[in-house]
Each structure stands twice: as C-alpha cells, then as structure tokens.
Amino acid sequence: PAPPLAEALYARRPFSSYPDLLAQTEYLISSLPSTAKLEVINAHPAIGVNKTNLSALSYAEQGYNKPGAATPNVTEDEETNQTLQRLNAEYESKFGFRFVVFVNGRPRKEIIPVLQNRMETGTKEGELETGLREMLAIARDRLKKLEPEAS
C-alpha cells in the first residue's frame, strides 16, 4: 500500500465511479512530492518475484495464467526469473526505486530487454514518471476488465 496516495484519495471520497477514482488518482499522483511518489512506486510488486506472493490480478497481468507461461523447460523459467531479479536489483540500485512496467500478459522473458533498455537510456526523473504512468495503465486495464460493473 502507498499511504500518501491512499490518504489523499480517502479525503476526496466518495467517487462517482471507478473511472472517477482513476482520474483523481492520476491528478493526485502528479501533485505528490517526490518522496511520496517513491513510496507509491515502491508499493508495486517487483516483476519476476515468486508468483505465490502475487495478488490474483498481478498473477494474471504478469502472464502466469497464459498458455505457455510455464515453459516446458523449468530451468528456462528459473533463469528468466533470476535474470529479472538481478536486473530489478540493478535498476533499484541505479534509480533508487522499483522498476514498473505494464506487462499486459507478455511473457516475462519479453520484459528483460525492456528493463535493460530503460536502465541504459532512462534518467531518474524520467523513470519515476514512466513507472507511475505504467501503474496507471495497469489500473486502466483492470478497469476495462471489470466493466460494465465498474462504471
């Protein structure tokens, strides 16, 4: 959980709809101080972590429920997760916060070059904003999956 964001959202309730909640979230994130933005982004689960620690939505979004998500070669899956864990640690060391990407069901192996590219070309400020945008994209995608009940 991200207390600064949760507290700010709590103070703005009630929301007319889930889309309204997302709009308020986007507005509030943009107005948070950097320290609070870091707290928000670090509340996101790291990609490549043990899948038993993920929520049901994160489990699906990280592609674990897709056909072929578990490769026939368990060693390859383990290598992918080890690579992601190593790159996550390098990313966090370089930028000071967690790597966030809207996986959108892609195999975890496809995230490796994305993470590498963002480490090579990103700046701390740019990566923080990118990560927050990615979190909002995840939330919007969840909204689409919940509709029509979300409106």
Backbone hydrogen bonds in HBPLUS format (Angstrom, degrees):
<---DONOR---> <-ACCEPTOR-->    atom                        ^
c    i                          cat <-CA-CA->   ^        H-A-AA   ^      H-
h    n   atom  resd res      DA  || num        DHA   H-A  angle D-A-AA Bond
n    s   type  num  typ     dist DA aas  dist angle  dist       angle   num
A0006-ALA N   A0002-ALA O   2.93 MM   4  6.01 171.2  1.93 158.5 161.0     1
A0007-GLU N   A0003-PRO O   2.78 MM   4  5.76 167.5  1.80 157.6 160.1     2
A0008-ALA N   A0004-PRO O   3.13 MM   4  6.22 158.6  2.17 138.8 144.8     3
A0009-LEU N   A0005-LEU O   2.87 MM   4  6.08 160.3  1.91 154.3 159.9     4
A0010-TYR N   A0006-ALA O   2.84 MM   4  5.96 158.0  1.89 147.6 154.4     5
A0011-ALA N   A0007-GLU O   3.09 MM   4  6.29 151.8  2.17 145.1 151.3     6
A0012-ARG N   A0009-LEU O   2.97 MM   3  5.17 142.4  2.12 103.2 114.6     7
A0013-ARG N   A0010-TYR O   3.39 MM   3  5.54 166.3  2.41 106.1 110.1     8
A0021-LEU N   A0017-SER O   3.01 MM   4  6.37 152.5  2.09 144.3 151.9     9
A0018-TYR N   A0150-ALA O   3.41 MM 132  5.63 160.8  2.45 165.6 163.1    10
A0022-LEU N   A0018-TYR O   2.94 MM   4  6.30 156.7  1.99 154.3 160.1    11
A0023-ALA N   A0019-PRO O   2.91 MM   4  6.17 155.5  1.97 145.9 152.8    12
A0024-GLN N   A0020-ASP O   2.90 MM   4  6.15 161.8  1.94 153.2 157.8    13
A0025-THR N   A0021-LEU O   2.86 MM   4  6.07 151.6  1.94 145.0 153.7    14
A0026-GLU N   A0022-LEU O   2.89 MM   4  6.14 161.9  1.92 152.5 156.2    15
A0027-TYR N   A0023-ALA O   3.05 MM   4  6.30 162.0  2.09 148.0 152.7    16
A0028-LEU N   A0024-GLN O   2.83 MM   4  6.03 166.8  1.84 152.6 156.6    17
A0029-ILE N   A0025-THR O   2.84 MM   4  5.99 164.2  1.86 156.0 160.1    18
A0030-SER N   A0026-GLU O   3.21 MM   4  6.36 160.0  2.25 144.4 149.3    19
A0031-SER N   A0027-TYR O   3.25 MM   4  6.54 132.6  2.49 139.0 151.5    20
A0031-SER N   A0028-LEU O   3.02 MM   3  5.11 132.8  2.25  97.6 111.1    21
A0032-LEU N   A0028-LEU O   3.05 MM   4  6.22 114.7  2.49 145.1 161.2    22
A0032-LEU N   A0029-ILE O   3.26 MM   3  5.28 157.1  2.32 101.9 108.7    23
A0036-ALA N   A0033-PRO O   3.02 MM   3  5.46 122.4  2.36 110.3 124.0    24
A0037-LYS N   A0033-PRO O   3.00 MM   4  6.34 154.6  2.07 153.1 161.3    25
A0038-LEU N   A0034-SER O   2.93 MM   4  6.19 153.8  1.99 151.5 157.9    26
A0039-GLU N   A0035-THR O   3.17 MM   4  6.45 148.4  2.27 137.3 145.4    27
A0040-VAL N   A0036-ALA O   2.97 MM   4  6.29 152.5  2.05 148.2 155.4    28
A0041-ILE N   A0037-LYS O   2.95 MM   4  6.24 170.3  1.96 156.7 158.0    29
A0042-ASN N   A0038-LEU O   2.92 MM   4  5.98 153.8  1.99 146.5 154.0    30
A0043-ALA N   A0040-VAL O   3.13 MM   3  5.36 155.0  2.19 105.3 113.1    31
A0044-HIS N   A0041-ILE O   3.25 MM   3  5.70 163.1  2.28 109.9 115.0    32
A0053-ASN N   A0050-ASN O   2.97 MM   3  5.77 165.7  1.99 124.7 129.4    33
A0054-LEU N   A0051-LYS O   3.25 MM   3  5.39 169.1  2.27 109.9 112.2    34
A0059-TYR N   A0055-SER O   2.83 MM   4  5.99 156.7  1.89 153.6 160.8    35
A0060-ALA N   A0056-ALA O   3.13 MM   4  6.37 159.3  2.17 145.7 149.6    36
A0061-GLU N   A0057-LEU O   2.87 MM   4  6.06 164.8  1.89 152.4 157.4    37
A0062-GLN N   A0058-SER O   2.89 MM   4  5.94 146.5  2.00 147.1 153.9    38
A0064-TYR N   A0059-TYR O   3.19 MM   5  5.75 149.0  2.29 173.7 164.6    39
A0063-GLY N   A0060-ALA O   2.96 MM   3  5.22 156.3  2.01 110.4 115.1    40
A0105-GLY N   A0061-GLU O   3.03 MM  44  5.01 159.6  2.07 141.7 138.7    41
A0066-LYS N   A0063-GLY O   3.39 MM   3  5.46 168.5  2.41 106.7 109.7    42
A0069-ALA N   A0066-LYS O   2.90 MM   3  5.18 151.4  1.98 137.4 134.2    43
A0076-GLU N   A0073-ASN O   2.91 MM   3  5.37 126.3  2.20 108.9 122.1    44
A0077-ASP N   A0073-ASN O   3.31 MM   4  6.80 153.3  2.39 148.6 155.7    45
A0078-GLU N   A0074-VAL O   2.90 MM   4  6.21 161.8  1.93 154.9 160.0    46
A0079-GLU N   A0075-THR O   2.81 MM   4  6.03 154.6  1.87 147.8 155.2    47
A0080-THR N   A0076-GLU O   2.87 MM   4  6.11 156.9  1.92 149.6 155.7    48
A0081-ASN N   A0077-ASP O   2.95 MM   4  6.24 167.0  1.97 153.9 156.9    49
A0082-GLN N   A0078-GLU O   2.83 MM   4  6.02 156.4  1.88 148.3 155.6    50
A0083-THR N   A0079-GLU O   2.83 MM   4  6.00 156.7  1.89 148.0 154.4    51
A0084-LEU N   A0080-THR O   2.86 MM   4  6.13 162.5  1.89 153.2 158.2    52
A0085-GLN N   A0081-ASN O   2.84 MM   4  6.01 158.8  1.88 147.4 153.6    53
A0086-ARG N   A0082-GLN O   2.91 MM   4  6.10 158.2  1.96 146.5 152.4    54
A0087-LEU N   A0083-THR O   2.84 MM   4  6.05 168.4  1.85 155.6 158.9    55
A0088-ASN N   A0084-LEU O   2.74 MM   4  5.84 156.2  1.80 148.7 156.0    56
A0089-ALA N   A0085-GLN O   3.03 MM   4  6.21 158.0  2.08 143.1 148.4    57
A0090-GLU N   A0086-ARG O   2.97 MM   4  6.31 155.3  2.03 148.0 155.1    58
A0091-TYR N   A0087-LEU O   2.78 MM   4  5.98 159.9  1.82 152.1 157.8    59
A0092-GLU N   A0088-ASN O   2.83 MM   4  6.06 168.5  1.84 155.5 158.3    60
A0093-SER N   A0089-ALA O   2.91 MM   4  6.04 150.7  2.00 142.5 151.0    61
A0094-LYS N   A0090-GLU O   2.88 MM   4  6.10 153.1  1.95 147.0 154.2    62
A0095-PHE N   A0091-TYR O   2.80 MM   4  5.97 174.9  1.80 165.6 166.2    63
A0096-GLY N   A0092-GLU O   2.72 MM   4  4.81 139.7  1.88 122.9 134.9    64
A0106-ARG N   A0103-VAL O   3.11 MM   3  5.56 167.0  2.13 117.5 121.1    65
A0110-GLU N   A0107-PRO O   2.91 MM   3  5.58 142.3  2.06 118.1 127.4    66
A0111-ILE N   A0108-ARG O   2.95 MM   3  5.29 152.5  2.03 110.0 118.9    67
A0112-ILE N   A0109-LYS O   3.35 MM   3  5.66 148.0  2.46 103.5 111.3    68
A0114-VAL N   A0111-ILE O   3.07 MM   3  5.05 117.0  2.48  97.2 113.5    69
A0115-LEU N   A0111-ILE O   2.87 MM   4  6.11 165.0  1.89 164.6 167.8    70
A0116-GLN N   A0112-ILE O   2.92 MM   4  6.16 165.0  1.95 155.4 160.0    71
A0117-ASN N   A0113-PRO O   2.90 MM   4  5.93 161.6  1.93 142.5 147.5    72
A0118-ARG N   A0114-VAL O   2.97 MM   4  6.19 163.6  2.00 151.7 156.1    73
A0119-MET N   A0115-LEU O   2.97 MM   4  6.19 149.8  2.07 146.8 155.2    74
A0120-GLU N   A0116-GLN O   2.98 MM   4  6.22 152.5  2.06 147.5 155.0    75
A0121-THR N   A0117-ASN O   2.91 MM   4  6.03 155.8  1.97 154.7 160.6    76
A0122-GLY N   A0118-ARG O   2.85 MM   4  5.05 143.4  1.99 131.6 138.9    77
A0127-GLU N   A0123-THR O   2.77 MM   4  5.84 162.4  1.80 157.3 161.8    78
A0128-LEU N   A0124-LYS O   2.99 MM   4  6.14 153.2  2.07 145.5 152.7    79
A0129-GLU N   A0125-GLU O   3.12 MM   4  6.39 166.1  2.14 150.4 153.4    80
A0130-THR N   A0126-GLY O   2.85 MM   4  6.03 156.5  1.90 146.3 154.0    81
A0131-GLY N   A0127-GLU O   2.80 MM   4  5.87 165.8  1.82 148.5 152.5    82
A0132-LEU N   A0128-LEU O   3.06 MM   4  6.28 157.9  2.11 147.2 152.9    83
A0133-ARG N   A0129-GLU O   2.95 MM   4  6.18 156.5  2.00 147.3 153.9    84
A0134-GLU N   A0130-THR O   2.85 MM   4  6.11 154.4  1.92 151.6 159.3    85
A0135-MET N   A0131-GLY O   2.98 MM   4  6.27 149.1  2.07 143.5 151.6    86
A0136-LEU N   A0132-LEU O   3.06 MM   4  6.38 153.2  2.13 145.3 152.1    87
A0137-ALA N   A0133-ARG O   2.89 MM   4  6.21 147.3  1.99 146.0 155.8    88
A0138-ILE N   A0134-GLU O   2.97 MM   4  6.27 149.3  2.07 145.7 153.6    89
A0139-ALA N   A0135-MET O   3.03 MM   4  6.36 156.5  2.09 145.1 151.3    90
A0140-ARG N   A0136-LEU O   2.87 MM   4  6.16 156.6  1.93 149.0 155.3    91
A0141-ASP N   A0137-ALA O   2.94 MM   4  6.10 154.6  2.00 144.5 151.4    92
A0142-ARG N   A0138-ILE O   2.94 MM   4  6.23 153.0  2.01 147.9 155.5    93
A0143-LEU N   A0139-ALA O   2.96 MM   4  6.26 148.6  2.06 143.2 152.0    94
A0144-LYS N   A0140-ARG O   3.01 MM   4  6.39 157.1  2.06 149.8 154.5    95
A0145-LYS N   A0141-ASP O   3.14 MM   4  6.44 151.2  2.22 144.9 152.4    96
A0146-LEU N   A0142-ARG O   3.00 MM   4  6.26 133.1  2.23 141.9 154.8    97
A0146-LEU N   A0143-LEU O   2.99 MM   3  5.04 130.9  2.24  98.3 112.2    98
A0147-GLU N   A0143-LEU O   2.98 MM   4  6.21 137.6  2.17 153.8 165.1    99
A0151-SER N   A0148-PRO O   3.32 MM   3  5.92 152.1  2.40 117.2 122.9   100
